[in-house]
Amino acid sequence: MIEIRACTPDDAVAVSTLLGELGYIVSIRQATEHVRELSKTGADPIFLAAADGQILGLLAAHLCRMLQYATPVMRVTALVVDRRARRRGVGKLLMERAEQIGSAAGCEFVELTSAMDRAEAHAFYRSIGYEPNSLRFRKPLVRQYPR
């Protein structure tokens, strides 16, 4: 049985590995710090899907207020399922948890972005009721200060 549970800093190895499947290079140290920081307010839920002691997937989200909407927005900021666990309902369970959290927070919808080349992800999102409705633009910024 697949369990959806809150992510903790102790899950940093799994977080780093799963984000690597999306092409993000996040060290275990960074993952630990990010999970710890994002977990402080409750506005940035992070969930893991697990079965038989194995981490199968991750979902991170952000609850935010936007000037143009009367209610909060639940934005999924990361969703990844281990390649070996895909097509087993893991992603759907993670998205359902995000929808439950969003609904409980008074959100009218959940939104997410997906890279244009992720056709399989787009098909998945459509299969669970999501439709494209906007185009995201992005411009890299030059760092003004050292990290």
C-alpha positions in Angstrom: 0.0 0.0 0.0 1.2 3.5 -0.9 1.4 5.9 2.0 1.5 9.7 1.5 3.4 11.4 4.4 5.0 14.7 5.2 8.6 15.1 4.1 11.2 15.8 6.8 14.9 16.9 6.7 15.7 13.2 7.3 14.4 12.5 3.8 17.0 14.6 2.1 18.7 11.8 0.2 15.4 10.8 -1.4 14.6 14.5 -2.1 18.0 15.0 -3.8 17.6 11.8 -5.8 14.1 12.5 -7.0 14.8 16.1 -7.9 17.8 14.8 -9.9 15.3 12.8 -12.0 13.8 16.2 -13.1 17.3 17.5 -13.9 17.8 19.6 -10.8 21.1 19.3 -9.0 20.3 19.6 -5.3 22.9 18.3 -2.8 21.8 16.4 0.2 22.9 19.3 2.4 20.8 21.7 0.3 17.8 19.4 0.4 18.0 19.2 4.2 18.2 23.0 4.5 15.3 23.5 2.0 13.0 21.0 3.6 13.7 22.5 7.0 13.1 26.0 5.8 10.0 25.3 3.8 8.5 23.3 6.6 8.5 26.3 9.1 5.2 28.1 8.1 2.9 25.4 6.7 2.5 27.4 3.5 4.9 25.1 1.7 3.8 21.5 2.2 6.1 18.8 0.9 4.9 15.2 0.7 6.5 11.9 -0.1 4.8 8.7 -1.4 6.3 5.6 0.2 5.7 1.9 0.1 7.6 -0.9 1.8 10.2 1.5 3.1 10.9 2.9 -0.4 10.3 6.5 -1.4 8.4 6.5 -4.6 7.6 10.2 -5.3 7.6 13.7 -4.0 5.3 16.7 -4.3 6.1 20.2 -3.1 3.5 23.0 -3.1 3.0 26.6 -2.1 -0.1 28.2 -0.7 -0.2 31.8 -1.6 -2.4 34.9 -1.9 -2.5 36.7 -5.2 -3.9 40.2 -5.7 -6.1 39.1 -8.6 -7.9 36.2 -6.8 -10.3 36.3 -3.9 -9.1 33.0 -2.4 -5.6 31.5 -1.9 -4.0 29.5 -4.6 -2.3 26.1 -4.2 0.6 26.0 -6.6 2.4 22.7 -7.1 6.1 23.6 -7.4 7.5 20.1 -7.8 6.1 16.7 -8.6 8.3 13.7 -9.4 7.7 10.0 -9.3 10.7 7.6 -9.4 11.0 6.2 -12.9 10.5 2.6 -11.5 7.2 3.6 -9.8 5.5 5.4 -12.6 2.0 4.4 -13.8 1.1 2.9 -10.4 -1.0 5.8 -9.2 1.7 7.5 -7.2 1.5 10.8 -8.9 -2.3 10.8 -8.7 -2.2 10.2 -4.9 0.3 13.0 -4.4 -1.8 15.4 -6.5 -5.0 14.3 -4.6 -3.2 15.2 -1.3 -2.3 18.7 -2.7 -5.9 19.1 -3.8 -7.1 18.2 -0.3 -4.7 20.6 1.4 -5.7 23.4 -1.1 -9.4 22.7 -0.6 -9.1 22.8 3.2 -7.2 26.2 2.9 -10.1 27.7 0.8 -8.4 27.5 -2.6 -10.6 27.4 -5.6 -8.0 25.7 -7.8 -4.6 24.1 -7.9 -2.1 25.3 -10.5 1.3 24.1 -11.7 3.8 24.6 -14.4 5.4 22.0 -16.5 8.4 22.2 -18.9 7.3 22.3 -22.5 9.2 19.1 -23.4 7.5 16.9 -20.7 4.8 15.4 -22.9 4.3 12.4 -20.6 3.7 14.7 -17.6 1.2 16.8 -19.7 -0.7 13.7 -20.6 -0.8 12.7 -16.9 -2.0 16.1 -15.8 -4.8 16.0 -18.4 -5.8 12.5 -17.3 -6.5 13.8 -13.7 -8.5 16.8 -14.9 -5.9 19.6 -15.4 -6.0 21.8 -18.5 -3.4 24.2 -19.8 -4.6 27.8 -19.5 -1.6 30.1 -19.6 2.0 30.4 -20.8 4.8 31.1 -18.4 7.6 33.5 -19.4 11.0 33.5 -17.6 14.1 35.7 -17.7 17.2 34.7 -15.8 18.6 37.4 -13.5 22.2 38.3 -12.9 23.2 37.8 -9.3 23.9 41.0 -7.5 25.4 39.4 -4.5 27.5 36.3 -3.7 25.7 33.2 -2.5 
